[in-house]
């Protein structure tokens, strides 16, 4: 009688072990499915972000590729204004610099226009 109880107990343990293994396998499969789904969603989001960044880059490239001479002067104006704020004791004011750069700006626009015609 004792041996039949032990045999029954062992059978119960084996059945419980199989059930536990089944639960563990099911949990692993669910985890794999969630990871796969998360990876696919992340790849979609990355693709969307890349497309957005590329579109922004192309838009900025189109905005800035028109007249490089004017772009350089605009950059110089903004940097000079920033320097004037940092170092107000500069001997020349920003408005005087603008007056001095106007002939250069006109020349740069003309040159850039001629250069652009040569490239097209």
C-alpha positions in Angstrom: 0.0 0.0 0.0 2.8 2.3 0.9 4.5 1.6 -2.5 1.3 2.4 -4.4 1.1 5.7 -2.6 4.7 6.5 -3.5 4.1 5.5 -7.1 1.0 7.7 -7.2 3.0 10.6 -5.6 5.7 10.2 -8.2 3.1 10.2 -11.0 1.6 13.4 -9.5 5.1 15.0 -9.4 5.8 14.0 -13.0 2.4 15.4 -14.1 3.0 18.6 -12.2 6.5 18.9 -13.8 5.0 18.4 -17.3 2.4 21.0 -16.6 5.0 23.5 -15.3 7.1 22.8 -18.4 4.1 23.5 -20.6 3.4 26.8 -18.8 7.1 27.9 -19.1 7.1 27.1 -22.8 3.9 29.0 -23.3 5.4 32.0 -21.5 8.5 31.8 -23.6 6.5 31.8 -26.8 4.4 34.8 -25.6 7.6 36.7 -24.7 9.1 35.9 -28.2 5.9 37.1 -29.8 5.9 40.4 -27.8 9.6 41.0 -28.6 9.0 40.4 -32.3 6.1 42.8 -32.2 8.1 45.5 -30.3 10.9 45.1 -32.8 8.6 45.5 -35.8 7.0 48.6 -34.2 10.5 50.1 -33.4 11.6 49.5 -37.0 8.5 51.3 -38.3 9.1 54.2 -36.0 12.7 54.4 -37.0 11.7 54.3 -40.7 9.2 57.2 -40.1 11.8 59.2 -38.2 14.4 58.7 -40.9 11.9 59.8 -43.6 11.1 62.9 -41.5 14.7 63.8 -41.0 15.5 63.2 -44.6 12.6 65.4 -45.7 13.7 68.2 -43.3 17.2 67.9 -44.6 16.1 68.1 -48.2 13.9 71.1 -47.4 16.8 72.9 -45.6 19.1 72.0 -48.5 16.7 73.6 -51.0 16.3 76.7 -48.8 20.1 77.2 -48.5 21.3 76.1 -51.9 20.0 79.0 -53.7 22.5 81.8 -53.2 25.6 80.7 -51.3 27.1 84.3 -51.2 24.0 85.7 -49.5 24.0 82.7 -47.1 27.6 83.4 -46.1 26.8 87.1 -45.5 23.7 86.2 -43.6 25.8 83.9 -41.4 28.4 86.6 -40.9 25.7 89.1 -40.0 24.3 86.8 -37.4 27.7 85.9 -35.9 28.8 89.5 -35.8 25.6 90.5 -34.0 26.2 87.7 -31.5 29.8 88.9 -31.0 28.6 92.4 -30.5 26.4 91.2 -27.7 29.3 89.3 -26.1 32.0 92.0 -26.7 30.2 95.4 -26.8 33.5 97.3 -26.8 34.2 96.4 -30.4 35.3 99.6 -32.1 33.0 99.2 -35.1 29.2 99.0 -34.7 27.1 96.4 -36.5 25.4 99.0 -38.7 28.8 100.2 -40.0 29.7 96.6 -40.7 26.5 96.1 -42.6 27.3 99.2 -44.7 30.7 97.9 -45.5 29.4 94.5 -46.5 26.6 95.8 -48.8 28.9 96.0 -51.8 30.4 92.6 -51.1 26.8 91.2 -50.7 25.9 92.6 -54.2 29.0 91.2 -55.7 28.4 87.8 -54.0 24.9 87.6 -55.3 26.0 88.5 -58.8 28.9 86.0 -58.7 26.7 83.3 -57.2 24.1 83.9 -59.9 26.8 83.6 -62.6 28.3 80.5 -61.0 24.9 78.9 -60.8 24.3 79.5 -64.5 27.6 77.8 -65.3 26.7 74.7 -63.3 23.2 74.3 -64.8 
